[in-house]
Amino acid sequence: MKRTAIALLVFGFVVTVLSISAEPLLAHHGRGNTYETDRMHEIHGIVKEVRWRNPHIAFLVDVTGDDGEVTTWTLEHSNVSTLARLGYGRATLRAGMEIDVVMNPGTMDRPIGLNRGVTLEDGTQIFLRGVSDETPGRLNPFAEDID
């Protein structure tokens, strides 16, 4: 009887821990409800901050509207190791740089987006997502219809 009670307690504990830890794991790549993946949007602004960390880097861009009000957009991109393999590092994008960003905008009318590509002031394109010379026909964010 005592052994059964202990087994039930252990089982209950394991189920509880797995239930609590599974939700973040399952939610991690659920971008379908976060970003409008069928729509492109472009912004122009100044990099406020770059968060070079896993699971995905993020960069914040201050965009000045026609009314003079500044909105800070948060853009998500790939993980650090993928970007490093592509030759990018912490110094690729820095605070103070003026950039244009093509993105899939957020779905909840918030200033967030999934980065598709960045154009620097000198015209250099970086952080291209889904673009490869080896895979013709893949998405080129700079050739798509953009709002």
C-alpha positions as a LaTeX table, in Angstrom:
\begin{tabular}{lrrr}
\hline
Residue & $x$ (\AA) & $y$ (\AA) & $z$ (\AA) \\
\hline
Met1 & 0.00 & 0.00 & 0.00 \\
Lys2 & 2.78 & 2.42 & 0.98 \\
Arg3 & 4.68 & 1.53 & $-2.19$ \\
Thr4 & 1.58 & 2.28 & $-4.33$ \\
Ala5 & 1.10 & 5.68 & $-2.66$ \\
Ile6 & 4.74 & 6.62 & $-3.30$ \\
Ala7 & 4.47 & 5.46 & $-6.92$ \\
Leu8 & 1.35 & 7.57 & $-7.42$ \\
Leu9 & 3.04 & 10.62 & $-5.90$ \\
Val10 & 6.10 & 10.18 & $-8.12$ \\
Phe11 & 3.90 & 9.65 & $-11.18$ \\
Gly12 & 1.87 & 12.78 & $-10.34$ \\
Phe13 & 5.03 & 14.81 & $-9.87$ \\
Val14 & 6.47 & 13.65 & $-13.22$ \\
Val15 & 3.21 & 14.40 & $-15.06$ \\
Thr16 & 3.06 & 17.88 & $-13.49$ \\
Val17 & 6.68 & 18.69 & $-14.41$ \\
Leu18 & 6.22 & 17.46 & $-17.97$ \\
Ser19 & 2.98 & 19.43 & $-18.36$ \\
Ile20 & 4.58 & 22.64 & $-17.17$ \\
Ser21 & 7.75 & 22.25 & $-19.25$ \\
Ala22 & 6.05 & 21.06 & $-22.45$ \\
Glu23 & 4.08 & 24.25 & $-23.13$ \\
Pro24 & 7.11 & 26.49 & $-23.79$ \\
Leu25 & 8.72 & 23.78 & $-25.91$ \\
Leu26 & 5.66 & 23.42 & $-28.10$ \\
Ala27 & 5.10 & 27.17 & $-28.35$ \\
His28 & 8.65 & 28.04 & $-29.42$ \\
His29 & 8.24 & 27.77 & $-33.20$ \\
Gly30 & 4.59 & 28.76 & $-33.39$ \\
Arg31 & 5.18 & 31.77 & $-35.65$ \\
Gly32 & 1.95 & 31.31 & $-37.59$ \\
Asn33 & $-0.10$ & 33.23 & $-35.04$ \\
Thr34 & 2.60 & 35.80 & $-34.31$ \\
Tyr35 & 3.51 & 37.02 & $-37.81$ \\
Glu36 & 1.58 & 37.55 & $-41.03$ \\
Thr37 & 3.76 & 35.24 & $-43.11$ \\
Asp38 & 1.77 & 35.98 & $-46.27$ \\
Arg39 & 2.43 & 39.73 & $-46.10$ \\
Met40 & 5.60 & 41.87 & $-46.36$ \\
His41 & 6.08 & 45.27 & $-44.76$ \\
Glu42 & 9.04 & 47.68 & $-44.94$ \\
Ile43 & 10.27 & 50.17 & $-42.36$ \\
His44 & 13.09 & 52.71 & $-42.33$ \\
Gly45 & 14.75 & 53.69 & $-39.07$ \\
Ile46 & 17.70 & 53.75 & $-36.72$ \\
Val47 & 18.92 & 50.63 & $-34.88$ \\
Lys48 & 18.30 & 51.17 & $-31.18$ \\
Glu49 & 19.61 & 47.85 & $-29.85$ \\
Val50 & 20.78 & 44.43 & $-31.05$ \\
Arg51 & 20.13 & 41.41 & $-28.83$ \\
Trp52 & 22.62 & 38.81 & $-30.02$ \\
Arg53 & 21.36 & 35.76 & $-28.11$ \\
Asn54 & 19.58 & 32.45 & $-28.54$ \\
Pro55 & 17.05 & 31.14 & $-29.32$ \\
His56 & 16.79 & 33.99 & $-31.89$ \\
Ile57 & 18.53 & 37.30 & $-32.24$ \\
Ala58 & 16.36 & 40.39 & $-32.07$ \\
Phe59 & 17.01 & 43.97 & $-33.03$ \\
Leu60 & 15.05 & 47.07 & $-32.13$ \\
Val61 & 14.57 & 49.83 & $-34.70$ \\
Asp62 & 13.27 & 53.33 & $-33.95$ \\
Val63 & 10.98 & 54.50 & $-36.74$ \\
Thr64 & 9.80 & 58.12 & $-36.90$ \\
Gly65 & 6.27 & 58.46 & $-38.25$ \\
Asp66 & 4.90 & 61.32 & $-40.36$ \\
Asp67 & 3.58 & 62.89 & $-37.14$ \\
Gly68 & 7.09 & 62.88 & $-35.61$ \\
Glu69 & 6.23 & 60.14 & $-33.13$ \\
Val70 & 8.89 & 57.44 & $-32.70$ \\
Thr71 & 7.78 & 53.81 & $-32.65$ \\
Thr72 & 10.26 & 51.10 & $-31.65$ \\
Trp73 & 9.90 & 47.95 & $-33.74$ \\
Thr74 & 11.23 & 44.61 & $-32.50$ \\
Leu75 & 12.46 & 42.33 & $-35.29$ \\
Glu76 & 13.25 & 38.64 & $-34.81$ \\
His77 & 15.72 & 36.67 & $-36.91$ \\
Ser78 & 17.53 & 33.32 & $-36.82$ \\
Asn79 & 19.64 & 31.83 & $-34.05$ \\
Val80 & 23.21 & 32.92 & $-33.33$ \\
Ser81 & 24.89 & 29.77 & $-34.70$ \\
Thr82 & 23.05 & 29.93 & $-38.05$ \\
Leu83 & 23.93 & 33.59 & $-38.51$ \\
Ala84 & 27.55 & 32.96 & $-37.50$ \\
Arg85 & 27.82 & 30.20 & $-40.14$ \\
Leu86 & 26.59 & 32.76 & $-42.69$ \\
Gly87 & 29.40 & 35.11 & $-41.66$ \\
Tyr88 & 27.44 & 37.48 & $-39.42$ \\
Gly89 & 28.54 & 38.50 & $-35.94$ \\
Arg90 & 27.81 & 40.93 & $-33.13$ \\
Ala91 & 29.31 & 43.82 & $-35.13$ \\
Thr92 & 27.28 & 43.23 & $-38.31$ \\
Leu93 & 24.41 & 45.39 & $-37.08$ \\
Arg94 & 25.01 & 48.04 & $-34.41$ \\
Ala95 & 23.04 & 50.69 & $-32.56$ \\
Gly96 & 22.94 & 53.96 & $-34.46$ \\
Met97 & 22.94 & 52.44 & $-37.96$ \\
Glu98 & 20.30 & 53.71 & $-40.40$ \\
Ile99 & 18.57 & 50.76 & $-42.09$ \\
Asp100 & 15.60 & 49.59 & $-44.14$ \\
Val101 & 13.96 & 46.36 & $-42.99$ \\
Val102 & 11.66 & 44.07 & $-44.95$ \\
Met103 & 9.61 & 41.86 & $-42.63$ \\
Asn104 & 6.54 & 39.79 & $-42.04$ \\
Pro105 & 4.64 & 42.08 & $-39.65$ \\
Gly106 & 3.03 & 40.97 & $-36.40$ \\
Thr107 & $-0.58$ & 39.84 & $-36.39$ \\
Met108 & $-1.77$ & 41.72 & $-33.30$ \\
Asp109 & $-1.21$ & 45.27 & $-34.56$ \\
Arg110 & 1.98 & 45.55 & $-32.49$ \\
Pro111 & 5.32 & 46.86 & $-33.79$ \\
Ile112 & 6.98 & 43.46 & $-34.19$ \\
Gly113 & 8.13 & 41.53 & $-37.22$ \\
Leu114 & 9.96 & 38.50 & $-38.56$ \\
Asn115 & 12.97 & 39.89 & $-40.43$ \\
Arg116 & 13.26 & 38.95 & $-44.11$ \\
Gly117 & 16.15 & 41.27 & $-44.97$ \\
Val118 & 17.99 & 44.45 & $-44.02$ \\
Thr119 & 19.48 & 47.08 & $-46.32$ \\
Leu120 & 22.26 & 49.21 & $-44.86$ \\
Glu121 & 22.82 & 52.87 & $-45.76$ \\
Asp122 & 25.43 & 51.94 & $-48.38$ \\
Gly123 & 22.98 & 49.53 & $-50.09$ \\
Thr124 & 24.49 & 46.32 & $-48.67$ \\
Gln125 & 21.84 & 43.72 & $-47.98$ \\
Ile126 & 22.29 & 41.59 & $-44.86$ \\
Phe127 & 20.33 & 39.14 & $-42.72$ \\
Leu128 & 18.49 & 37.85 & $-45.77$ \\
Arg129 & 16.03 & 35.15 & $-44.75$ \\
Gly130 & 15.00 & 32.49 & $-47.25$ \\
Val131 & 17.36 & 33.73 & $-49.97$ \\
Ser132 & 20.07 & 31.55 & $-51.47$ \\
Asp133 & 21.91 & 31.50 & $-54.77$ \\
Glu134 & 21.88 & 27.71 & $-54.51$ \\
Thr135 & 18.09 & 27.49 & $-54.28$ \\
Pro136 & 16.64 & 29.50 & $-57.16$ \\
Gly137 & 13.04 & 30.50 & $-56.79$ \\
Arg138 & 13.22 & 30.91 & $-53.02$ \\
Leu139 & 11.79 & 34.05 & $-51.50$ \\
Asn140 & 13.74 & 37.22 & $-52.17$ \\
Pro141 & 12.38 & 39.86 & $-49.78$ \\
Phe142 & 13.58 & 42.66 & $-52.00$ \\
Ala143 & 11.66 & 41.42 & $-55.05$ \\
Glu144 & 8.28 & 40.79 & $-53.43$ \\
Asp145 & 5.26 & 43.07 & $-53.17$ \\
Ile146 & 5.80 & 45.10 & $-50.00$ \\
Asp147 & 3.43 & 47.42 & $-48.11$ \\
\hline
\end{tabular}
